[in-house]
Amino acid sequence: MLKYLDIPPVWLCTALLLAWLQKTHYAFGLSFGPVWADLLGGLLVGGGCVLIALAAYEFRRHRTTIIPHQEATHLITSGVFKRSRNPIYLADSLILAGMILYWDAVLSLPLIPIFVWWIEKRFIIVEEKRLRRNFRADFARYEKQTRRWL
């Protein structure tokens, strides 16, 4: 049962819940400002959603799994994967940052680097080892051409 709960959306929802709780119960009157944080937050969340959709399209087009703990049947290097080896994790980080801005959850800003660190440690490094093992030369080339995040 726990294996099924260890997926990135669960960690994103946990971070979002912590940010919302901080905003709701421990705001201490802190704010990012009137309108710009709402606008920037909305743009980040929207951009994150678009990135997820584009990455999901590539997974579907290449008929390989989007689930982190499963073996990939193809190495995807096209579409948004030309710019980032991990566009969905990047999108998750954008969504978290956007919601923190939108909610005025100032004290939750440290959640962003903590979330990035946890996702990298728990998922990205493990996935890259698996891809390196399964797609040796192709992944080595891809790793040199494309950065992990941006």
Salt bridges, closest charged atoms under 4 A:
ASP6 OD2 - HIS69 NE2 3.71
ASP6 OD2 - ARG122 NH2 2.14
GLU58 OE1 - ARG61 NH2 3.01
GLU58 OE1 - HIS62 NE2 3.61
GLU71 OE2 - ARG130 NE 3.49
GLU71 OE2 - ARG133 NH2 3.27
GLU120 OE2 - ARG148 NH1 3.07
GLU128 OE2 - ARG85 NH2 2.77
GLU128 OE1 - ARG148 NH2 2.53
ASP138 OD1 - ARG141 NH2 2.46
GLU143 OE2 - ARG132 NH2 2.58
